[in-house]
Amino acid sequence: MNFAILCFLISLFLVSCGGKQEKKSDGFSVDRTKSTEQTEATTPETNEVPASERITLDNKGVGQIKNLPLDPEINMEMVEAGGALFKTNCTACHKIDKRFIGPSPTGILKRRSPEWIMNMILDPQLMVEQDRCAKDLLVEFNGAAMANQNITVEEARSILEYFRTLE
């Protein structure tokens, strides 16, 4: 009986392994073709303007700043204070003349309302959670969320005044 079981297992093994030959070749090859169905699904065409270039002057953002009229004349004392604050708190991620980890502030007042800018400086986490433009910026800049620098309203206002000179 043991002999019969052993013969059965050996024949089962031979049948399951037989008939298939693996073709071996020198080196290796990679098939880099994609089906058109996969390509269309993963690369949709869009003509949408990137969030960093989008103009949303009517959006005040989410936060404590609801209305912020700006004096036509730029306050140079605030500009000096805001420039110093920007240099110490913001330049690790923002460069004046180019895109970096975050967007450049140059010309920001042509794209965003003063209230939106202030709310973003004061509470970037709340803005990213509840403001569409802030969410889109987070995506555009590869998930690099703006850090909350615990800036006061007065300090944020000085930074905003500094931004007014970066046109």
TIVO-2410 file (N, C-alpha, C; in nm, 3 decimals):
# residues 167
REC num residu      c1      c2      c3 atome chaine
REC   1      M   0.082  -0.118   0.000     N      A
REC   1      M   0.000   0.000   0.000    CA      A
REC   1      M   0.087   0.125   0.000     C      A
REC   2      N   0.190   0.130   0.081     N      A
REC   2      N   0.282   0.244   0.082    CA      A
REC   2      N   0.348   0.261  -0.053     C      A
REC   3      F   0.377   0.150  -0.118     N      A
REC   3      F   0.439   0.153  -0.250    CA      A
REC   3      F   0.343   0.216  -0.351     C      A
REC   4      A   0.216   0.185  -0.341     N      A
REC   4      A   0.116   0.239  -0.432    CA      A
REC   4      A   0.101   0.390  -0.413     C      A
REC   5      I   0.101   0.436  -0.290     N      A
REC   5      I   0.090   0.579  -0.262    CA      A
REC   5      I   0.214   0.652  -0.312     C      A
REC   6      L   0.331   0.592  -0.289     N      A
REC   6      L   0.455   0.651  -0.335    CA      A
REC   6      L   0.457   0.662  -0.488     C      A
REC   7      C   0.413   0.558  -0.559     N      A
REC   7      C   0.407   0.561  -0.705    CA      A
REC   7      C   0.309   0.668  -0.753     C      A
REC   8      F   0.197   0.681  -0.683     N      A
REC   8      F   0.097   0.781  -0.719    CA      A
REC   8      F   0.154   0.923  -0.704     C      A
REC   9      L   0.224   0.949  -0.594     N      A
REC   9      L   0.283   1.082  -0.570    CA      A
REC   9      L   0.391   1.115  -0.671     C      A
REC  10      I   0.473   1.016  -0.707     N      A
REC  10      I   0.578   1.038  -0.806    CA      A
REC  10      I   0.518   1.068  -0.942     C      A
REC  11      S   0.415   0.991  -0.981     N      A
REC  11      S   0.353   1.016  -1.111    CA      A
REC  11      S   0.281   1.152  -1.114     C      A
REC  12      L   0.221   1.190  -1.001     N      A
REC  12      L   0.157   1.320  -0.992    CA      A
REC  12      L   0.261   1.431  -1.007     C      A
REC  13      F   0.375   1.414  -0.945     N      A
REC  13      F   0.484   1.511  -0.954    CA      A
REC  13      F   0.534   1.523  -1.097     C      A
REC  14      L   0.553   1.411  -1.163     N      A
REC  14      L   0.603   1.412  -1.300    CA      A
REC  14      L   0.503   1.476  -1.396     C      A
REC  15      V   0.376   1.452  -1.376     N      A
REC  15      V   0.273   1.509  -1.463    CA      A
REC  15      V   0.265   1.660  -1.443     C      A
REC  16      S   0.273   1.705  -1.318     N      A
REC  16      S   0.261   1.848  -1.292    CA      A
REC  16      S   0.383   1.926  -1.340     C      A
REC  17      C   0.498   1.864  -1.347     N      A
REC  17      C   0.619   1.933  -1.390    CA      A
REC  17      C   0.647   1.916  -1.538     C      A
REC  18      G   0.589   1.823  -1.600     N      A
REC  18      G   0.622   1.790  -1.738    CA      A
REC  18      G   0.561   1.885  -1.839     C      A
REC  19      G   0.618   1.889  -1.957     N      A
REC  19      G   0.561   1.960  -2.069    CA      A
REC  19      G   0.595   2.107  -2.077     C      A
REC  20      K   0.639   2.169  -1.971     N      A
REC  20      K   0.670   2.311  -1.975    CA      A
REC  20      K   0.821   2.327  -1.978     C      A
REC  21      Q   0.867   2.405  -2.074     N      A
REC  21      Q   1.008   2.434  -2.081    CA      A
REC  21      Q   1.026   2.584  -2.072     C      A
REC  22      E   1.116   2.625  -1.989     N      A
REC  22      E   1.143   2.767  -1.974    CA      A
REC  22      E   1.247   2.807  -2.076     C      A
REC  23      K   1.215   2.909  -2.153     N      A
REC  23      K   1.309   2.955  -2.254    CA      A
REC  23      K   1.403   3.054  -2.188     C      A
REC  24      K   1.531   3.028  -2.202     N      A
REC  24      K   1.632   3.115  -2.145    CA      A
REC  24      K   1.700   3.191  -2.257     C      A
REC  25      S   1.732   3.316  -2.228     N      A
REC  25      S   1.805   3.394  -2.327    CA      A
REC  25      S   1.915   3.471  -2.256     C      A
REC  26      D   2.010   3.514  -2.333     N      A
REC  26      D   2.118   3.593  -2.276    CA      A
REC  26      D   2.066   3.732  -2.245     C      A
REC  27      G   2.106   3.790  -2.134     N      A
REC  27      G   2.064   3.924  -2.098    CA      A
REC  27      G   1.920   3.928  -2.051     C      A
REC  28      F   1.859   4.044  -2.069     N      A
REC  28      F   1.719   4.060  -2.030    CA      A
REC  28      F   1.654   4.161  -2.123     C      A
REC  29      S   1.524   4.163  -2.120     N      A
REC  29      S   1.452   4.260  -2.201    CA      A
REC  29      S   1.333   4.313  -2.121     C      A
REC  30      V   1.292   4.433  -2.157     N      A
REC  30      V   1.179   4.496  -2.090    CA      A
REC  30      V   1.080   4.539  -2.195     C      A
REC  31      D   0.954   4.505  -2.173     N      A
REC  31      D   0.848   4.547  -2.264    CA      A
REC  31      D   0.795   4.681  -2.216     C      A
REC  32      R   0.822   4.788  -2.290     N      A
REC  32      R   0.784   4.922  -2.249    CA      A
REC  32      R   0.660   4.974  -2.320     C      A
REC  33      T   0.584   4.887  -2.378     N      A
REC  33      T   0.464   4.932  -2.447    CA      A
REC  33      T   0.351   4.947  -2.346     C      A
REC  34      K   0.268   5.047  -2.370     N      A
REC  34      K   0.151   5.069  -2.285    CA      A
REC  34      K   0.028   5.059  -2.372     C      A
REC  35      S  -0.074   5.008  -2.313     N      A
REC  35      S  -0.199   5.005  -2.388    CA      A
REC  35      S  -0.256   5.147  -2.391     C      A
REC  36      T  -0.327   5.182  -2.495     N      A
REC  36      T  -0.384   5.317  -2.505    CA      A
REC  36      T  -0.490   5.338  -2.397     C      A
REC  37      E  -0.555   5.232  -2.358     N      A
REC  37      E  -0.657   5.243  -2.253    CA      A
REC  37      E  -0.594   5.290  -2.123     C      A
REC  38      Q  -0.478   5.234  -2.087     N      A
REC  38      Q  -0.410   5.272  -1.964    CA      A
REC  38      Q  -0.358   5.415  -1.975     C      A
REC  39      T  -0.302   5.453  -2.087     N      A
REC  39      T  -0.248   5.586  -2.105    CA      A
REC  39      T  -0.357   5.692  -2.092     C      A
REC  40      E  -0.471   5.671  -2.153     N      A
REC  40      E  -0.579   5.768  -2.145    CA      A
REC  40      E  -0.632   5.782  -2.003     C      A
REC  41      A  -0.634   5.673  -1.929     N      A
REC  41      A  -0.689   5.676  -1.793    CA      A
REC  41      A  -0.594   5.746  -1.696     C      A
REC  42      T  -0.463   5.737  -1.718     N      A
REC  42      T  -0.370   5.793  -1.621    CA      A
REC  42      T  -0.319   5.932  -1.656     C      A
REC  43      T  -0.338   5.977  -1.780     N      A
REC  43      T  -0.290   6.110  -1.817    CA      A
REC  43      T  -0.402   6.191  -1.884     C      A
REC  44      P  -0.498   6.235  -1.805     N      A
REC  44      P  -0.605   6.313  -1.864    CA      A
REC  44      P  -0.552   6.449  -1.911     C      A
REC  45      E  -0.603   6.496  -2.022     N      A
REC  45      E  -0.561   6.626  -2.072    CA      A
REC  45      E  -0.637   6.735  -1.998     C      A
REC  46      T  -0.564   6.837  -1.957     N      A
REC  46      T  -0.628   6.948  -1.888    CA      A
REC  46      T  -0.562   7.079  -1.930     C      A
REC  47      N  -0.642   7.182  -1.937     N      A
REC  47      N  -0.591   7.314  -1.968    CA      A
REC  47      N  -0.603   7.406  -1.847     C      A
REC  48      E  -0.617   7.350  -1.728     N      A
REC  48      E  -0.638   7.427  -1.608    CA      A
REC  48      E  -0.512   7.504  -1.572     C      A
REC  49      V  -0.530   7.629  -1.529     N      A
REC  49      V  -0.420   7.714  -1.486    CA      A
REC  49      V  -0.371   7.664  -1.350     C      A
REC  50      P  -0.238   7.650  -1.330     N      A
REC  50      P  -0.188   7.606  -1.200    CA      A
REC  50      P  -0.232   7.703  -1.090     C      A
REC  51      A  -0.251   7.650  -0.971     N      A
REC  51      A  -0.300   7.732  -0.859    CA      A
REC  51      A  -0.209   7.851  -0.831     C      A
REC  52      S  -0.078   7.836  -0.849     N      A
REC  52      S   0.014   7.945  -0.821    CA      A
REC  52      S   0.000   8.061  -0.919     C      A
REC  53      E  -0.061   8.035  -1.036     N      A
REC  53      E  -0.080   8.140  -1.137    CA      A
REC  53      E  -0.226   8.186  -1.147     C      A
REC  54      R  -0.315   8.114  -1.080     N      A
REC  54      R  -0.457   8.145  -1.086    CA      A
REC  54      R  -0.488   8.276  -1.015     C      A
REC  55      I  -0.579   8.353  -1.069     N      A
REC  55      I  -0.619   8.481  -1.009    CA      A
REC  55      I  -0.752   8.460  -0.937     C      A
REC  56      T  -0.749   8.480  -0.804     N      A
REC  56      T  -0.868   8.460  -0.721    CA      A
REC  56      T  -0.885   8.579  -0.625     C      A
REC  57      L  -0.891   8.699  -0.680     N      A
REC  57      L  -0.896   8.820  -0.598    CA      A
REC  57      L  -1.024   8.832  -0.517     C      A
REC  58      D  -1.130   8.763  -0.555     N      A
REC  58      D  -1.256   8.771  -0.481    CA      A
REC  58      D  -1.260   8.673  -0.363     C      A
REC  59      N  -1.163   8.585  -0.351     N      A
REC  59      N  -1.158   8.486  -0.243    CA      A
REC  59      N  -1.082   8.546  -0.125     C      A
REC  60      K  -1.149   8.554  -0.010     N      A
REC  60      K  -1.085   8.609   0.110    CA      A
REC  60      K  -1.025   8.500   0.198     C      A
REC  61      G  -1.043   8.375   0.159     N      A
REC  61      G  -0.988   8.266   0.238    CA      A
REC  61      G  -1.072   8.237   0.361     C      A
REC  62      V  -1.016   8.156   0.449     N      A
REC  62      V  -1.085   8.114   0.570    CA      A
REC  62      V  -0.999   8.154   0.689     C      A
REC  63      G  -1.058   8.223   0.784     N      A
REC  63      G  -0.982   8.263   0.902    CA      A
REC  63      G  -1.034   8.391   0.961     C      A
REC  64      Q  -0.953   8.452   1.046     N      A
REC  64      Q  -0.998   8.567   1.124    CA      A
REC  64      Q  -1.002   8.698   1.045     C      A
REC  65      I  -0.932   8.707   0.934     N      A
REC  65      I  -0.930   8.831   0.857    CA      A
REC  65      I  -1.044   8.829   0.755     C      A
REC  66      K  -1.142   8.918   0.776     N      A
REC  66      K  -1.262   8.922   0.691    CA      A
REC  66      K  -1.259   9.037   0.592     C      A
REC  67      N  -1.200   9.149   0.633     N      A
REC  67      N  -1.197   9.267   0.548    CA      A
REC  67      N  -1.070   9.344   0.579     C      A
REC  68      L  -0.991   9.374   0.476     N      A
REC  68      L  -0.865   9.444   0.498    CA      A
REC  68      L  -0.840   9.545   0.385     C      A
REC  69      P  -0.895   9.665   0.401     N      A
REC  69      P  -0.866   9.767   0.300    CA      A
REC  69      P  -0.721   9.814   0.314     C      A
REC  70      L  -0.654   9.834   0.202     N      A
REC  70      L  -0.515   9.878   0.203    CA      A
REC  70      L  -0.507  10.026   0.170     C      A
REC  71      D  -0.422  10.096   0.243     N      A
REC  71      D  -0.396  10.237   0.215    CA      A
REC  71      D  -0.325  10.245   0.080     C      A
REC  72      P  -0.360  10.340  -0.003     N      A
REC  72      P  -0.293  10.351  -0.133    CA      A
REC  72      P  -0.141  10.372  -0.120     C      A
REC  73      E  -0.099  10.437  -0.012     N      A
REC  73      E   0.043  10.461   0.008    CA      A
REC  73      E   0.105  10.346   0.089     C      A
REC  74      I   0.217  10.296   0.044     N      A
REC  74      I   0.286  10.186   0.112    CA      A
REC  74      I   0.358  10.241   0.235     C      A
REC  75      N   0.343  10.173   0.348     N      A
REC  75      N   0.405  10.210   0.475    CA      A
REC  75      N   0.546  10.149   0.478     C      A
REC  76      M   0.648  10.234   0.463     N      A
REC  76      M   0.785  10.184   0.452    CA      A
REC  76      M   0.838  10.124   0.583     C      A
REC  77      E   0.788  10.171   0.697     N      A
REC  77      E   0.829  10.111   0.825    CA      A
REC  77      E   0.780   9.966   0.833     C      A
REC  78      M   0.655   9.946   0.790     N      A
REC  78      M   0.601   9.809   0.789    CA      A
REC  78      M   0.675   9.722   0.688     C      A
REC  79      V   0.711   9.781   0.574     N      A
REC  79      V   0.786   9.707   0.471    CA      A
REC  79      V   0.917   9.657   0.529     C      A
REC  80      E   0.987   9.743   0.601     N      A
REC  80      E   1.116   9.705   0.660    CA      A
REC  80      E   1.097   9.591   0.761     C      A
REC  81      A   0.998   9.604   0.848     N      A
REC  81      A   0.970   9.499   0.947    CA      A
REC  81      A   0.925   9.370   0.879     C      A
REC  82      G   0.838   9.384   0.778     N      A
REC  82      G   0.790   9.265   0.706    CA      A
REC  82      G   0.899   9.195   0.629     C      A
REC  83      G   0.990   9.272   0.570     N      A
REC  83      G   1.103   9.211   0.499    CA      A
REC  83      G   1.192   9.131   0.592     C      A
REC  84      A   1.217   9.186   0.711     N      A
REC  84      A   1.298   9.115   0.810    CA      A
REC  84      A   1.228   8.987   0.857     C      A
REC  85      L   1.098   8.997   0.881     N      A
REC  85      L   1.021   8.878   0.922    CA      A
REC  85      L   1.021   8.772   0.811     C      A
REC  86      F   1.002   8.816   0.687     N      A
REC  86      F   1.003   8.723   0.574    CA      A
REC  86      F   1.138   8.653   0.566     C      A
REC  87      K   1.245   8.730   0.582     N      A
REC  87      K   1.381   8.673   0.573    CA      A
REC  87      K   1.404   8.566   0.680     C      A
REC  88      T   1.359   8.593   0.803     N      A
REC  88      T   1.385   8.498   0.911    CA      A
REC  88      T   1.287   8.381   0.917     C      A
REC  89      N   1.163   8.401   0.869     N      A
REC  89      N   1.061   8.297   0.885    CA      A
REC  89      N   1.021   8.224   0.756     C      A
REC  90      C   1.046   8.283   0.642     N      A
REC  90      C   0.985   8.232   0.520    CA      A
REC  90      C   1.082   8.186   0.411     C      A
REC  91      T   1.206   8.236   0.413     N      A
REC  91      T   1.298   8.210   0.302    CA      A
REC  91      T   1.347   8.066   0.294     C      A
REC  92      A   1.321   7.986   0.394     N      A
REC  92      A   1.357   7.843   0.383    CA      A
REC  92      A   1.272   7.776   0.275     C      A
REC  93      C   1.153   7.828   0.250     N      A
REC  93      C   1.062   7.767   0.151    CA      A
REC  93      C   1.021   7.860   0.037     C      A
REC  94      H   1.033   7.990   0.055     N      A
REC  94      H   0.990   8.087  -0.046    CA      A
REC  94      H   1.108   8.173  -0.091     C      A
REC  95      K   1.126   8.183  -0.221     N      A
REC  95      K   1.227   8.270  -0.279    CA      A
REC  95      K   1.156   8.383  -0.352     C      A
REC  96      I   1.211   8.503  -0.342     N      A
REC  96      I   1.149   8.621  -0.401    CA      A
REC  96      I   1.136   8.609  -0.552     C      A
REC  97      D   1.241   8.563  -0.618     N      A
REC  97      D   1.247   8.569  -0.763    CA      A
REC  97      D   1.214   8.439  -0.835     C      A
REC  98      K   1.180   8.334  -0.759     N      A
REC  98      K   1.149   8.208  -0.826    CA      A
REC  98      K   1.068   8.116  -0.737     C      A
REC  99      R   1.012   8.019  -0.799     N      A
REC  99      R   0.939   7.913  -0.733    CA      A
REC  99      R   1.040   7.824  -0.660     C      A
REC 100      F   1.007   7.779  -0.542     N      A
REC 100      F   1.099   7.695  -0.465    CA      A
REC 100      F   1.016   7.584  -0.401     C      A
REC 101      I   1.029   7.560  -0.276     N      A
REC 101      I   0.944   7.462  -0.208    CA      A
REC 101      I   0.800   7.512  -0.208     C      A
REC 102      G   0.786   7.644  -0.194     N      A
REC 102      G   0.658   7.711  -0.204    CA      A
REC 102      G   0.664   7.816  -0.314     C      A
REC 103      P   0.551   7.880  -0.344     N      A
REC 103      P   0.549   7.980  -0.452    CA      A
REC 103      P   0.624   8.108  -0.415     C      A
REC 104      S   0.665   8.179  -0.517     N      A
REC 104      S   0.728   8.310  -0.498    CA      A
REC 104      S   0.620   8.412  -0.459     C      A
REC 105      P   0.650   8.501  -0.365     N      A
REC 105      P   0.551   8.603  -0.329    CA      A
REC 105      P   0.547   8.722  -0.425     C      A
REC 106      T   0.638   8.727  -0.521     N      A
REC 106      T   0.639   8.839  -0.615    CA      A
REC 106      T   0.508   8.843  -0.694     C      A
REC 107      G   0.442   8.956  -0.691     N      A
REC 107      G   0.317   8.975  -0.763    CA      A
REC 107      G   0.197   8.906  -0.700     C      A
REC 108      I   0.210   8.861  -0.577     N      A
REC 108      I   0.101   8.786  -0.512    CA      A
REC 108      I  -0.027   8.869  -0.501     C      A
REC 109      L  -0.014   9.000  -0.483     N      A
REC 109      L  -0.133   9.084  -0.469    CA      A
REC 109      L  -0.206   9.105  -0.600     C      A
REC 110      K  -0.149   9.061  -0.710     N      A
REC 110      K  -0.219   9.062  -0.838    CA      A
REC 110      K  -0.302   8.934  -0.856     C      A
REC 111      R  -0.276   8.834  -0.768     N      A
REC 111      R  -0.346   8.705  -0.779    CA      A
REC 111      R  -0.435   8.674  -0.660     C      A
REC 112      R  -0.403   8.726  -0.541     N      A
REC 112      R  -0.477   8.695  -0.419    CA      A
REC 112      R  -0.519   8.822  -0.348     C      A
REC 113      S  -0.628   8.811  -0.275     N      A
REC 113      S  -0.676   8.926  -0.197    CA      A
REC 113      S  -0.587   8.941  -0.072     C      A
REC 114      P  -0.580   9.064  -0.017     N      A
REC 114      P  -0.502   9.083   0.105    CA      A
REC 114      P  -0.552   8.993   0.219     C      A
REC 115      E  -0.684   8.974   0.226     N      A
REC 115      E  -0.741   8.889   0.331    CA      A
REC 115      E  -0.694   8.745   0.316     C      A
REC 116      W  -0.691   8.694   0.192     N      A
REC 116      W  -0.648   8.556   0.167    CA      A
REC 116      W  -0.502   8.540   0.211     C      A
REC 117      I  -0.419   8.635   0.174     N      A
REC 117      I  -0.277   8.628   0.209    CA      A
REC 117      I  -0.260   8.628   0.361     C      A
REC 118      M  -0.328   8.719   0.428     N      A
REC 118      M  -0.319   8.725   0.574    CA      A
REC 118      M  -0.367   8.596   0.639     C      A
REC 119      N  -0.481   8.545   0.594     N      A
REC 119      N  -0.533   8.420   0.651    CA      A
REC 119      N  -0.437   8.304   0.627     C      A
REC 120      M  -0.371   8.301   0.511     N      A
REC 120      M  -0.276   8.194   0.481    CA      A
REC 120      M  -0.154   8.204   0.571     C      A
REC 121      I  -0.106   8.325   0.595     N      A
REC 121      I   0.009   8.343   0.684    CA      A
REC 121      I  -0.027   8.307   0.827     C      A
REC 122      L  -0.144   8.348   0.871     N      A
REC 122      L  -0.185   8.330   1.011    CA      A
REC 122      L  -0.223   8.187   1.046     C      A
REC 123      D  -0.290   8.116   0.955     N      A
REC 123      D  -0.334   7.979   0.985    CA      A
REC 123      D  -0.333   7.894   0.858     C      A
REC 124      P  -0.214   7.855   0.813     N      A
REC 124      P  -0.206   7.778   0.688    CA      A
REC 124      P  -0.277   7.643   0.695     C      A
REC 125      Q  -0.281   7.581   0.811     N      A
REC 125      Q  -0.349   7.451   0.823    CA      A
REC 125      Q  -0.499   7.464   0.799     C      A
REC 126      L  -0.561   7.563   0.859     N      A
REC 126      L  -0.704   7.585   0.838    CA      A
REC 126      L  -0.732   7.616   0.691     C      A
REC 127      M  -0.647   7.697   0.631     N      A
REC 127      M  -0.665   7.731   0.490    CA      A
REC 127      M  -0.657   7.607   0.402     C      A
REC 128      V  -0.560   7.521   0.427     N      A
REC 128      V  -0.545   7.400   0.345    CA      A
REC 128      V  -0.662   7.305   0.367     C      A
REC 129      E  -0.717   7.306   0.485     N      A
REC 129      E  -0.832   7.219   0.513    CA      A
REC 129      E  -0.960   7.270   0.447     C      A
REC 130      Q  -0.977   7.403   0.436     N      A
REC 130      Q  -1.108   7.456   0.397    CA      A
REC 130      Q  -1.109   7.546   0.273     C      A
REC 131      D  -0.995   7.586   0.222     N      A
REC 131      D  -0.992   7.678   0.107    CA      A
REC 131      D  -0.945   7.603  -0.017     C      A
REC 132      R  -1.023   7.610  -0.124     N      A
REC 132      R  -0.994   7.536  -0.248    CA      A
REC 132      R  -0.858   7.575  -0.307     C      A
REC 133      C  -0.828   7.704  -0.313     N      A
REC 133      C  -0.702   7.749  -0.371    CA      A
REC 133      C  -0.583   7.699  -0.289     C      A
REC 134      A  -0.593   7.707  -0.157     N      A
REC 134      A  -0.485   7.657  -0.071    CA      A
REC 134      A  -0.465   7.507  -0.089     C      A
REC 135      K  -0.575   7.433  -0.104     N      A
REC 135      K  -0.566   7.288  -0.130    CA      A
REC 135      K  -0.496   7.262  -0.262     C      A
REC 136      D  -0.531   7.340  -0.364     N      A
REC 136      D  -0.469   7.322  -0.496    CA      A
REC 136      D  -0.321   7.356  -0.493     C      A
REC 137      L  -0.284   7.458  -0.415     N      A
REC 137      L  -0.141   7.491  -0.401    CA      A
REC 137      L  -0.065   7.378  -0.334     C      A
REC 138      L  -0.126   7.315  -0.235     N      A
REC 138      L  -0.063   7.202  -0.167    CA      A
REC 138      L  -0.034   7.090  -0.267     C      A
REC 139      V  -0.128   7.063  -0.354     N      A
REC 139      V  -0.109   6.959  -0.457    CA      A
REC 139      V  -0.001   7.003  -0.555     C      A
REC 140      E  -0.009   7.127  -0.601     N      A
REC 140      E   0.088   7.177  -0.700    CA      A
REC 140      E   0.231   7.171  -0.646     C      A
REC 141      F   0.248   7.198  -0.518     N      A
REC 141      F   0.381   7.198  -0.458    CA      A
REC 141      F   0.411   7.067  -0.385     C      A
REC 142      N   0.360   6.958  -0.441     N      A
REC 142      N   0.394   6.821  -0.400    CA      A
REC 142      N   0.370   6.792  -0.252     C      A
REC 143      G   0.264   6.847  -0.198     N      A
REC 143      G   0.227   6.816  -0.059    CA      A
REC 143      G   0.311   6.888   0.044     C      A
REC 144      A   0.391   6.986   0.002     N      A
REC 144      A   0.472   7.063   0.097    CA      A
REC 144      A   0.381   7.166   0.164     C      A
REC 145      A   0.333   7.132   0.281     N      A
REC 145      A   0.241   7.222   0.352    CA      A
REC 145      A   0.317   7.338   0.414     C      A
REC 146      M   0.256   7.454   0.411     N      A
REC 146      M   0.316   7.571   0.472    CA      A
REC 146      M   0.313   7.554   0.624     C      A
REC 147      A   0.426   7.580   0.686     N      A
REC 147      A   0.435   7.566   0.832    CA      A
REC 147      A   0.374   7.688   0.900     C      A
REC 148      N   0.307   7.663   1.010     N      A
REC 148      N   0.254   7.772   1.091    CA      A
REC 148      N   0.370   7.831   1.170     C      A
REC 149      Q   0.403   7.956   1.141     N      A
REC 149      Q   0.517   8.023   1.206    CA      A
REC 149      Q   0.475   8.099   1.332     C      A
REC 150      N   0.348   8.085   1.372     N      A
REC 150      N   0.295   8.157   1.488    CA      A
REC 150      N   0.318   8.307   1.476     C      A
REC 151      I   0.286   8.359   1.360     N      A
REC 151      I   0.299   8.500   1.330    CA      A
REC 151      I   0.177   8.573   1.387     C      A
REC 152      T   0.198   8.689   1.446     N      A
REC 152      T   0.085   8.768   1.497    CA      A
REC 152      T   0.017   8.840   1.380     C      A
REC 153      V  -0.100   8.895   1.407     N      A
REC 153      V  -0.173   8.970   1.304    CA      A
REC 153      V  -0.089   9.090   1.259     C      A
REC 154      E  -0.027   9.159   1.353     N      A
REC 154      E   0.056   9.276   1.319    CA      A
REC 154      E   0.176   9.235   1.233     C      A
REC 155      E   0.239   9.124   1.267     N      A
REC 155      E   0.353   9.075   1.189    CA      A
REC 155      E   0.310   9.033   1.049     C      A
REC 156      A   0.196   8.964   1.041     N      A
REC 156      A   0.144   8.922   0.911    CA      A
REC 156      A   0.112   9.044   0.826     C      A
REC 157      R   0.059   9.149   0.888     N      A
REC 157      R   0.027   9.271   0.815    CA      A
REC 157      R   0.154   9.336   0.762     C      A
REC 158      S   0.263   9.330   0.838     N      A
REC 158      S   0.392   9.384   0.792    CA      A
REC 158      S   0.446   9.303   0.675     C      A
REC 159      I   0.431   9.172   0.682     N      A
REC 159      I   0.475   9.087   0.570    CA      A
REC 159      I   0.393   9.119   0.446     C      A
REC 160      L   0.264   9.138   0.463     N      A
REC 160      L   0.178   9.175   0.350    CA      A
REC 160      L   0.223   9.308   0.289     C      A
REC 161      E   0.256   9.404   0.374     N      A
REC 161      E   0.303   9.534   0.324    CA      A
REC 161      E   0.434   9.516   0.247     C      A
REC 162      Y   0.521   9.428   0.296     N      A
REC 162      Y   0.644   9.396   0.223    CA      A
REC 162      Y   0.611   9.335   0.086     C      A
REC 163      F   0.514   9.247   0.081     N      A
REC 163      F   0.473   9.184  -0.046    CA      A
REC 163      F   0.424   9.289  -0.147     C      A
REC 164      R   0.367   9.398  -0.096     N      A
REC 164      R   0.319   9.504  -0.185    CA      A
REC 164      R   0.434   9.565  -0.266     C      A
REC 165      T   0.556   9.556  -0.215     N      A
REC 165      T   0.671   9.613  -0.286    CA      A
REC 165      T   0.732   9.514  -0.386     C      A
REC 166      L   0.680   9.392  -0.389     N      A
REC 166      L   0.737   9.288  -0.476    CA      A
REC 166      L   0.656   9.274  -0.604     C      A
REC 167      E   0.618   9.380  -0.664     N      A
REC 167      E   0.537   9.375  -0.785    CA      A
REC 167      E   0.625   9.360  -0.902     C      A
***
